[in-house]
Amino acid sequence: MEVIKLVSLHYFNQSPFFQQSITKKQQNYAGGNIHCNVEEAISHTPVKSFANHSFFDDLTELHSLNFVKSMHAQVIKSPKELNSQRKMESLIKLYLDLGDFWSATTVFFVGLIQNFLSWRSFVDDFRGFGGTPNEILEVFVELHNRGVIFDSKLLTIGLKICATIEEKCLGLELHACLIKRGFNMDEHLICSLMNFYGRCWDIEEANKAFSEMPTASLLWNEVVLINLRNAKWLQGLKMFSDMQCSFVKANDFTVAKVLQACSELGYLNGGRQIHGYVIRNNLGSDTLVCNTLIHMYAKNNDLKHARNVFDLMINRNLSSWNSIISAYGALGYLIDAWELFDRMEALNTKPDIITWNSLMSGHVLNGSCKEVFTILRKMQSLGYKPNSVSCTSALQAVSKLSCLNLGKEIHSFIIRNELDYDLHLGSSLVDMYVKNDDLTAATVLVKSMKRRNIFAWNSLISGYSLKGRFEEAVDLFDRMKNEGVKPDLVTYNSLISGYAVWGCIKEALATIRLIKMSGLAPNVVSWTAIISGCIQNGYYKEALDISRLMQEGGIKPNLTTVLSLLSACTGLSLLQKGKEVHCLSIRYGFTDDVYITTALIDMYSKSGSLTSAYDNFRRVQMKTLAVFNSMIMGFAIYSSGKEAISLFDELCKLNIKPDAITFTALLSCCKNSGLITEGWNYFDSMKDFGIAQTIEHYSCMVDLLGRVGYLDEAWDFIQTMPMEPDASVWGAFLASCRLHGNIELGERAIEKLYKLEPYNAVNYVMMMNLYSSANRWDDVDRIRNMVSAKGLKIGYVWSWIQINHEVHVFSSSGKCHGEEGEIYFELYKLISQMKSMGYEPDTKCVYQKMEVEEKEKVLLTHTEKLAVTYGLIKTKGGAPIRVINNTRVCSDCHTVVKYMSFLRKREIFLKDGVRFHHFKDGKCSCNDLW
């Protein structure tokens, strides 16, 4: 500030702005004469003919500039007490009307009594008649050079105009002038000075100007406002707090702006404190403050308090109604928003375009996109012309509905009504074309835009990237930089998202490094995009590894990050890691979110802890359909059919309407629990709920019938299906044929699968197992030759167990475990104990042609036996053992694990593909139905 003062003092009498002789004088548009000031013109004008003329009698009929000057001279020569404000304002208007901007400005600065006329009103009028604020400043400088001494009020006006048009140099010179004149203690003048520095230079300079002045109410309010106007939200709130410590009362504008800061920062607690301040200082009747309070509470999802403020308002204006309607719409209470709309009209408050736009925006945000166009048509029928905001909402609805033709119609409307100047609307158009997969139109639109902002570039780059057209996306990225538009974090994140979606994780990580090289810092969106991409492509381990890199970089995960990490833990059935992510969600306050709760139930169910899943389910206060569906599916995984049915009954009692997913989960429970009657009942009752039966439901019924041995009924059921059976239906039927050894029907199923899934090796393996169980080894060789001819690979069988955060894998690939000797020693000992209790190896589970003794040895190598045995050796204290297997457990392993749970008094959870077997005291939760 000291440096600026010195520079200002030096330049005040040295700078070109003050020292130059104004060569560009204002021309007299009526007579073509050039004059220097009003006094010179007046001194040469006769006045005696006007001695008896009433100045304002026929003023509107005067069109001569010389006549107006003569009248001005008469005013000057008359006593000052007769020179009323109305006379001066009329002179200014006449001069402006006649195009004499110079004289009008001179009257404003010199002749207007006590500066009653608002400077902003004068500037607006000046512009309205074709002048510019720069011309006002030229007169200001000329008058100063002619020796006119301005008081603090006129210097204040000069500074305000400098701030408005960002005339930096003259503002500095005026600062020097007020220092030389000793006005640097004038509150109003310092307020204007602070505002000038805040707008034209640096906010810190404005704060320094404030700090050098004695504490004053006006200055405190101004400095808080300056910081908040410049989006320095935290700094503004800090100054507001200091202001209260200085016992300075804030005015309504300051309070409203502070509430806006709380909205922008999501600082609900702070907003509530300000609300308390409003009540204590009797500002509750101020409409501006109340409107801002409504907006603050709505922005922080506190609709209850927003409505309380609205209901207690005495003087509601249209803005009040718009604020509360917008709040209800944005938070999804659309019916309430319309009720408020109707109530507003009933109270004779006419809606405006903002009201309609609020309703449209609310419907878009909450997925009611078709209703947006109904609102648009109704709005137009009532005479409201859509503006750029209306069109933006309509384009967002088009994007969600994928109605490209409708989007083109809106584009035409925008062009016809010359709304295409709006950059934000142009970016929305580009986004609409991108989301409707018309990249060609989006590219043409961007090329035709006179001003291409970064939002348009980002939308286009994102479109090409997400379509996997990376070469073109990178080319657009380079062109954008060549045009002088600097890529921001959104640009880089668009590339990262595309790479991640297409499984190009190395390229995505390389873009992270590129962000760091550019001087930016990757944010949570950057990392979460890669993690989500890994999940979509089944790279669960990589997702967890990348999350560690993110945390090492000090990035705080968001809701989407936690959801993705829970999905990774679910995919790998990593219970311990899932618990860590659960702790993470608690730490960051995400556990109240229904999506997190649903994901937690799913994770615990699929990671071997049904009890934890159910505990999380019961903790949810407001249970949604998704929460119920997730828990019912959890019971299905554990063959807990009766518990699932009980939960379905609870759902119905709460008047929550089930959907197709609910019935898929219910039918899965029935098939896993062998509840054929209940299965039929639920399948038939779908029509009562108005739910169409899909291929998934038919597949469940085929599986249910087949598992309990009703193969003929299952065959007939398939024949009567209203849609063509797909691979899931025939696959379920073939699995049942293998289970019950029905070769004839199995051959019919495999013929269908050869056509539907010719390259799915699992189908061939099931058929080989079916033939081998009947000792039809020639057919086994025939199928094996088919597999070889097609170049198919039969995947390895593997099982794994996690001990002390380390995963131990047992595979049929032949790779040995480091402690294999100890494992087999313990397994032989267990088998010996089992045989003494009546266990007999089920050699039918070995689908190879060999002697019985050899088959018994092969059974001992099954990976699930080895993994469970290792768990018994390494875990102590009766802790449950959890083993994950990638294929259906064979009947011999199932029997062995039952014995193990009895002999060692341990709970054992064995995941069989997509279901869990819970072994306890020699029994399994599946009741031997799997």
N, C-alpha and C positions, 0 to 999 in steps of 0.2 A: 504494500500500500504506500510506503514511504517513497519507493522508487517511482511509482505512478504519479504521486503528488509532484515530485521534482520535475518529472518529464512534462506534466501538465502545466506547471508554472512557467517552464521554459517556452513551451509551445503556444501559450495563450496569446502573446503578442508577436510570435514569430511564424506561426503556421500559415500556410497559403490560404486556408479557409477564412481566417480573420483579416489577413493583410492584403489579400488580393482586392483590387478594385473590381466591383461587380460589373463586368462588362455586359453580361446578359441581363439587361433590365426588363422589367415587365412592360409589354406593349399595351397601348390603349387600343383594344380591339374595335372600338367604335370609331375613333378618329385617326388612328395610326400614329398618334404622338407618343414620344418617349418622355417619361418624367422620372425624377429621382425620388420625390416623396410627396405626400399629400400637401404639406405646408407650402411647398414651392408652387404647386398648381393653384392652390387657393389664393395665394398672394397676388396672382395676376387675373383673378376672376371678379367681374363687377357683381355687386350684391344688392344695390339699392332697389332694383326692380322687384326684389323679393321681400322687401321690408314688411309688407302687410300680408304676406302669403302664409297660410297655416301649413306648417311643414308636413303633417301627416294626413291632410285632407284628401289630397289627390296623389299621394306618393306612388301608389301602384300604377298610375298612368304615366309616370315619368320614364322616358326611355333614353334620355340624352345623358351621356357621361359628364359633360360640362355642367349640366343642370344639377346633377347629383353632387358634383364638387362644390358648386355654389351653395347648395343647401348645407353641405358639410362645413363650409366657411361660416355660414350663418350660425351653425351650432357651436363652432369654436368660439365665435365672438360673443355669444350669449353667456349669461352668468352660468357658472358650473352647476349650481343647484337645479337649473332647468334642463341640463343635459342628462336626461334619464337613460336608464338601461335600455328601454325599448327603442329610443332614438338610435343608440349605438348599434344595437343588434340589427335594426332596419337598414342602417347605412352599410353594414357588412354584407347583408343579403343583397342589397342593390349593387354594390361593387362586384360581388361574386356573379350576380346575374348578368352584369354587363361585361364580364371577363376581365375586370381589373383586379387581379389577384393581389398585386402589390399593395394597392390602396386598402383593400379589405384586410390584409394582414397587418398593415400599419395601424389601422383603426383598432384592431384587436389588441396589439401590443401597447399602443400609446393612448388611444382615446377612450377605451372602454373603462367605465368607472369601476374601480376596485376589482376588476377582473371577474365580474359576476358570471360571465358566460363560461360554460364548461369547455376546457381545452379540447376534450375528446369530441364534443359535439361540433366544435368549430372545425376540427380536422375532418370529421365526417362530411360536414357541409362543403368544405373546401374540395374534398375529393369528388363530391356529388356534382360540382360545377366544372369538373375537369382539371382541377389543380392537383399538385402532389405535395406531400409533406416536405419534400426537399426545397420546394419554392418558399414554404413558410420559413424554413431555416435560413434561406438566403436573405430574406427580409430581416430576420432576426440579427444576422451578422452585419448587414448594411447599417441597420439602426445603431448597433453597437459602435461601428466604425465612425458614425456621425456624432457620437458623443452621448447617445441616449443611455441613461443609467437605469438598468433594470433592477427591480426589487427582487426579493427572494421568491415571490410567487411566480414571476415571469421566468426566472432562472429554473424554477421547478418545472414549468411547462416546457422550457427548452430541453431539459434533461429527459422528460417523458417522451417528447417527440423523437429525440435521439435514440432512446431505448426501443421505441416502436419500429423505427426504420433501420435500426442497428447502425447508426452513424457514430462509429467508434471514436474517431479523432476529435470531432466537435464535442462529444461528451467529455473527453479528457480535458479539453480546453475550458469547458464550463466548470469542471471540478476545480481547475486552477483559479478560475474567476471567483468562485464562491469562497475559496480559501483566502484570496487577496482582499475580498470584500468583508471578510469576517462573518460569513453566513454559515460556516461549517458547524454551527451549533443549532441550526434551525431544523426541527424534527421533520417537517414536511419535505424540506429540501434534501435532507439526508435520506429519507425514504425513497425519493426519486433517484438519488445517487446510487443507493443500494440496488434498486431495481435495474438501473442502467448497467451496473457491473454484472449483475446476475444474468442479464439477457445477452450482453455484448462481449463480456470478457470471461471472467471466471467466478464461479459461485463463492470461492474462497475469498476473493477480493471484496465481494459484497459482505461477507461475514466479518472481514477485517474492518470495513467501514463502520459496521455496527459496533464492533468491540471498542472502537475509539470514541464512541459517544456515551454520554451519561445514560443510565437506565431510564427508559421512557416507555409508556404503554404503546404508543404508536409505533415506535421502532421495533419493539418485541414482536408485535403482530406482523409487521412487514418482513422482518428477517425470517420468521417461521414460514410465511407464505412464499418468500423467494426460494427457500430451499425446497419446499414441497412442489412448487411450480416447475422446478428443474428436476423433479423425480428423485430428489435426495431424501427418500422416505425416512430412513433411519435417522439421518442427521436432523431432519425437520422434527421428528418425534422427540429426539434428545433435546433440541432447543425448546420445544414446547414444555417439556418437563422442567427445564431450567427456568423457563418463564414463570411457571407456577411457583417454583421455589423463591422467585423474586416478588411474589404476591402481585403479579400483573394479570389483569383480567383479559382474557381473549375475547375478540369480537366474533360475531357469527360466521364471517367468512373464514377466519382462521380455524375455528372449530370444525367447520364443514370440510376444510382441506385436510385437517388432521385425521378426521374420520375416513377420508378417501385414502390416506396413507395406510391406515389399518386395513382397509379393503385390499389394497394392492399387496400388502405383505401377508395377508391371511392371518392377521394378528387380532383374533377375536377377543382375547382377554383384555388387550389394550383398548379395543373399541368399547368394551363394556365399561372400562374405567372412564373413558371420555363421556359415555352416556351418563354416568354418575355426575360428572362435571357439569353436563348440560342441565340436569335436574337441579343441582345445587345453585346454579347461577341463573335459574329461571329462563333458560333458553329453549325450553320445551315447546313454546308457542311459535318459535321461529320456523317458518315453513322450509327454508333452505336447509337448516340443520336437521330437521326431522326427515326430509327426503334423503339426505346423505346417510342418516342413521339406518333407514330402511335398506338402502343399497349396501351398506357395510354388513349388516346382519345377513342379508341374502347372499352376499359374496362369500360369507363364511358358513353358509348352509344352516343358519339359525333362523328358520322361517317363523318360528313361534314368536321370537322377540321382534322380528321385523313387522309382523302383523300387529303386535301389541302397540308398537310405536304408531303405526298407521291408524289403528282404531282410536287412540287417544288424541289424535291431531284435531285441533279445533278448526284451523283454516287449511283445508286441503286444496291444492291446485292441481292442474292437469299433470304436472310433473310428479306429484304424490301418487296419483292413480297409476301413472305409467311405471313408477318404481315398484309398486307392490304387484302389479300385474306381471311385470317382467320377472320379479322374484319368483312368483308361483310358477310361471312358465318355465324358467330356467331350471328349477328344481323338480320338474316333472308333475306338478299338480295342475294339470291342464284344465280339468273340470272347474277347479276353484278359480283359475285365472279367468275363465269365461263367465263365471258367476260374478266376479268383481267387475268385469267389463259391462255386464248387463246392469249391475247396480250403479255403476258410474253414469250410464246413459239415463237411468231412471231418475238420478239426481241432477239431471240437466247439465252434466259435464260432457261436452262433445269430444269424442276421441280425435286424435290427430294421427299423422302418419307414423309417429313414434309408437303409439299404442298398437297399431296394426303390425308394425315391424317386430314389436316385443312378442306378440302372439305367434307370429311366423317363426321367429327364432326359437321360442320355447318348443314348438312342435318339431322343429328340425333336431334340436338337441336331444329330444326324447324319442326320436325314431318315428314320430307320426308324420311321415313325409308327405303322404297323399293329402292330408288335411291342409298342408301348406298351400297347395294350389286352390283348394276350396276357399281359404281365407283370402288369397290373392284375387280371386274372381269377385268375391263379395266386396272387398275393399274397392276394387275398380268400379263395381256397379253403383257404389255410393259416392262416386266422384273423386276418390283419392287416387292420385297418380303415383305409381310405384317409383321409388327413388333407388339410389345405388344400394342402400342397405336392404331394401325389399328384394332386389334382384340377386343380391349375394345369398340371402336365405333360400331363395328359389333355386339357385344353382347348386347349393349344398344339398337340397332335397333331391334334385336331379341326379347328383353324384351317388347318393345312397340308393336311389331307385333304379339306377342304370337306364334312364330314359333319355337316350342321346338325342332323339328327334325333338323332344320337349326342350332340351338344353339349347338346341339350335334355334328354336323359336324365341327363347329368352334372349339369346345372342342378337337376333334380329331386332327385337324390341329395344335392346340397349343401343344399337347403332341408330335406329330410327329416332330415338329420343336423345341422342347425343350424350349418352352417359359413359361412353367409352373413354372419356378423359380421365375417369377415376382409376387410379393405378390399382387400388385394392380390388375393385370389381374386375379389372383386366386379369389380375392374378387368379381370381376365383373362376373366371372363364377358362383359363389355362388348366386349372386344377380339375374343373368339370370334364374337359376333354380327356385329360390324362386318366381320370378314374373311370371313364367310359371307354377306355382302350382305343381312343382315336388319337394316337400320338402324332399322326400326320397333321391333323387339324390344329393340335396344340402347338406344334412346331411352327406352322404357318402363322398362327396368331402371335406367337412370341416375336417372330421376324417382322411382323407388320406393326408391332407396338412402337409408337414414337419414343416412349420412355420405357425401357425395360428395367424393372426393379428386381431386386434379389429374390423376391417371393416368386415371381414368374419363372425365373431361371431355376430355382429350387424345385418347383413343381414339375418342370419338364425333365430335369435331371433325375428326380425321383421316379418319374414314370418310366423312363428308359431303363433305369437301374433295376427296378422291381420286375420288369419284364425280362431281365437277364441280358439286355442289349448293352453290355458294359462298354464296348468300344465307342458306341455313339454317346453314351452318358459321359465318358471321359472327354470326348471331343467337345461336347457342350460345356463341360467344366472348363476346358482350356479357352474356348471362345468367350465365355463369360469373363474370365480374367483378362483376356485381351481387350475387352470393351471397357476395362477399368472398374468392373464390379468385383469387389473383393469377396471371395467365398467366406461364408460364415460357418458356424458349427452345424447349422441345419443342412447346408450343402454337403459337408463331409458325411453327416449322419445318413443322408439320403443314399450315398454310395455304399456306406457300411450296411444299411438295411438290405439293399439289393444283393450285395455279396452274401450276406448271412442267409437270406431266404433261399438262395440257390446253392447253399452249402459250401460256398467259397470262403471258408473261415480264414485261410492264410491271407487272402487278399483283403478281407475285412480288418484283420490285425495289422496289415501293412498300412491301411488307411488311418488307423489309430496313430501309427508312428508319423504319418504325414501330417496329421493334425498338430502333433507336438512340434514338428519342424516348422510349421507355419506360424508358431507363436501362440496358438490357441491351446486350450486344455480339453481333452475328451471329457464329456460329462456322463451322467448316469444313463442318458438316452443312448449314447454311443456304445457303452458296454452292454446295456440291456438288449440292444438290437442284435449284437453278436450272440449273446446267451440265448435269446429267443430263437435265432436262426439255427443254433446247434440243436435245440429241443425239437424244432420242426423236422430236422433231418435225422433225428435219432442219435445225435452225438451227445449223449447225456454226460459222459465222463468229461468231455471237452468243455461242456457248459460249466461244470463245477470248477474245472481248472481255471477257466477264464474269470469266473467270479472271484477267485482268489487274487488274480492279477488286479481286478477292479478294486478290491478292498485294500490291497497293498498301495494302490494309488490314492488312497484316502477318499474314495468316492462312496457316498452314502447311498445304499440301494433304495429304490422306490417300490411302490406297490407291484408294478409289473415285473421288476427284477425278482422280488420274493416269489411271485406266482410262477415265474419261469424256473427258479431254483427248486421249488416244491415239485414241479413237473419232472425235473431231472431226477430228483430223489425217488419219485414214484416210478419212473421208467426203469431205474436200476434196483428198486426195492431196497434202498439204503435207509434203513430205519434210523440209525444213529445220526447220519447226516441230515435226515429229515427233521430230527429233533433239534439239531443246531439251527436249521433254517427257521423252525418254529420259534426258537428263542430270539432269533433275529427279528422276526415279525412282532414279537412282544416288545422288544427294545425300542422299535421305531413306531409302535402304536398302531399296527395294521390289523390286529386281531379282531377288531370290531367290524372289519370289512367282510361282507358276505362272500365275496370271491375268495378271499384268503381262507375263511372258514371252510368253504366247500372244498378247496384244494387240500386243506389239512386233513379233512375226513377221508378224501380220496388217497392221500399219501399214506396215512396210517393204515387204512384198509389194505392197500396193496403192498405194504412193507411188513406185514405180519403182526400188527397190533390193533386188532378189532376193538379192544377195550378202550384204547386211546382215541380211536375214531369216534366211538360212541360217546365218550366223555366230551369231546369237542362239539358233537352234535347237540348234546343236552345243554351245553353252555350258551347256545345261540338263543337270544330272546325272541327275535322276530324271524322265524324260520321261513325261508322261501322254498319254492318248489325245487330249485336246484339243490338246496341243502338236503331235502328229503330224498331226492333221486340219488344223490351221492351216497347217502347212508344205506338206502335199500340195495344199491349195487354192492356196497361193502358187505352186507349180509349175504348176498348172492355168492360172493367170492368164497365165503366160509360155509356155504351150504346151509345157512341158517334161515330156512324158508319160513318157519313159523314167526320168527322175530320180524322178518320183512313184511309179512302179512299184517302183523300187529301195527307196524309203522304206517302201512298204507291206510289202515282204518283210522289211525290218528290224523293222517293227512286229510282224509275226507271229512272228519269231524270239524276240522279247522276251516272247512269250505275252500280249501285250496284245490283247484281243478288239476287233475293229473294230465300229463301229456304223453306223447308216444314214447319218450325216454323212460318215463315211470313204468310203463307196461313192459318195455324191454327188460328193465331191471327185475320186475316181478316175475316174468316168465323165466328169466335166467335163474332166479331163486327156486322156482318150481322144478325146473329141469335138473338143477344140481342137488335138490333134496328129494327127487322122485315123487313130487306131489302132482300126479297126473290129473286128478279131478279138479283141484284148485287151478291148475294151469289152463284146463279147458274153460273153466268158469271166467277166468280173467280175460282169456282170449276173446270169448264171446261178448263179454261186457264192454269191450272197447267201443262198440257201436253206441252203447248207452251214453257214453261220455262224449260222443261226437268225434272220436279219434279214428282215423283211417288206419287199417292194418297194413304194415309195410313188409318188405322182404325180410327185415330183421325179426319181426314177430313170427312170421311163418317158419323161419329157420330155427327159432327157439322151440316151436311146437314139434318140428321134425326131430330135433335133438331129444326133446322130452319123451316122445313116443318111442324113439329108437332105443334110448338108454334103458328103458324099463322092459324092452324086449318086444314091443308091439311093432315089429318091422313091417308087416303087411299093412297095418293101419297107417304107418308112416308113409309107405309107398302110395297108398290110395289118397292120402292127404296131399301128397305132392302132385298127383295127377289132377286134383280138383282146384289147385291154386289159381287165383284169378290173374296172376302175372307169371311170366316165364321164370322158373327156378334158376337161381344163379349158383355160383360155385360154393357159396357158404351153405346153401341148402343141401347140395349133393355131397359136400364135404362132411357135413354133420351126419348124413345118412350113411356114408361109407364108414365113418368111425363107429357107428352103431353096428354095422354089418361085421366089422372086424371084432368088436367086443363080443358079439354073440355067434361068431363063426359062420355067418350066412354068406357063402361064396356066390351063390346065384344072384342074389340082390346086389351084392358087392360089385359083381362084374357089370351089372347094369349102371350102377353109379359111376364106376371108373370110366365107362365109355362116354358118359356125359362130361366128366371132368377132363378127359383127354382133349375134348373140343374147347371147353371153357378155359381151362388152365393147363395148356400143353407143357408149360415149363415150370410147373410147381412140383418140386421133387418130393414134397410131403405126401402127396397123393399116391405116388408110385411106391413110397416106403410103406404106407398103410396097406396097399394091395399086396406087396411082397410078404408083409407080416401075416396077412390073412391066408395066403397060399401056404406059407411055411407052417402055420398052426395046423394045417390039414395035410402036412407032409407032401405037398405038391411042388417038389423041388424043381421040376422042369419049368413050371410056370414062374417060379421065383427067378430062375435064370433068364427066362424070356423077358421079364420086366426089367431085370438088371441090365440086359443088353439094350433095351429101349432107352434106359437112363443114360447109358454110355453113348449111344448113337446121337442123342439129343444134346450131348455135352453138358448134362446137368451134374451138379455136385451135391451130394448128400451131406448136409452139415453135421458137424460133430455135436455130440451130446455133452453138456457140461453142467456142473453144479458148483455153487460157491457159497462160502460162509464168511462173515466178517467177525474177526476176533481182534479186540483192542485196536479198532480203527484200521486194521489191515485186512484186505480181502484175499482169501485163499481159494484158488480155482482148481477144480478137479475135472479133467476133460478126457473124453474117449480118444483124443488124438494121439495118445501114447506118451505124452509128456508127463514125467513123474513129479510127484510132490516131494519136497525135501525131507519130509518126515514120514515117508511112505512105509518104512519098516515098522515103526511104532503103530501106525494106523492099522495095518493088516494084522499085527499081533493082537491088538485090542478087538478087531472085528472077528477074528477066528475064535477068540475067547467068548465073545457074545453069541456067535452062532452056535457054539457048543452048548452054552446054557439054554439057548432057545430050543435046540433039538431035544434036550432032556425034558422040555416042557411040551413037546409034541409038534414042534415046527418041522415042516417038510418043504424043501426048496421047490418052487414052482418052475420047472424047467421049460414049460411052455412059453415062458417069457423070453427065451433065447431063440431067435429066429434064424438060426444057422444049423446046418446039417453036421452034427457031431454026436459023440457018445454022451450019455447022461452025466457021467462023471465030469467030462469037460464042460458041459453046460453049467454044472454047479459051480465050477471055478469061474466061469464067465460071469455068473450072477454076482459073485463077490466083487467084481471090478466095476459094477454100476456106480456111477458118480455120486448119486444121492446117498448111498450107503457109506461111501468114503467120507463125504462131507459131514454127515451126521456123526459118524464115529469120531472124526477129528474134533467136532464141537464138544462131544462128551469128554474127550481127553483134556481139552484146553480151557473149558469153562467150569467154574466151581461155584459152589453155594446154591445150587438149584436154579440158576438163571436159565430162562427159556433159550432153546436153540432154534435159530432161524436159518433155513437153507433155501436157496433159490435154485430151481431147476428149469431148464429151457424146454423140456419136453414133458409129455404125459408120463407120470410115474407108473412103473409096471406093477402088477399085482404082487410080485414077490417082494419088491422093495417096500410096498405099502404094508405088507404083513410084517416084514422085518422091523420097520420103524415102530409099528405098534408094540412089538415085543420090547424094543429098546426103551420106549417110554415107560413101560411097566417095570423092567429090570432095573433101570437107573433112576426111577422116580423123577423123571424130567418131562417138562412140556416141550414138545417139538413142533415147530411150524415148518411145513414143507410146501413151498409154492410149486404147483403143478401147472406150468404154462401160465394160465390166467386165474387159477383158483388156488386157495390155500387149504391144506389139510392140517387140522389142529389135533395132534396126538397127545393123549393124556390118559395115564393108568391103563394102557393097553387098548384104548378105543380111539376112533377117529371121528371128527366132526361130520365127515361125509356119510357116515353109516354104511361105508363100503359101496356107495353109489357114486361112481365117477367115471 
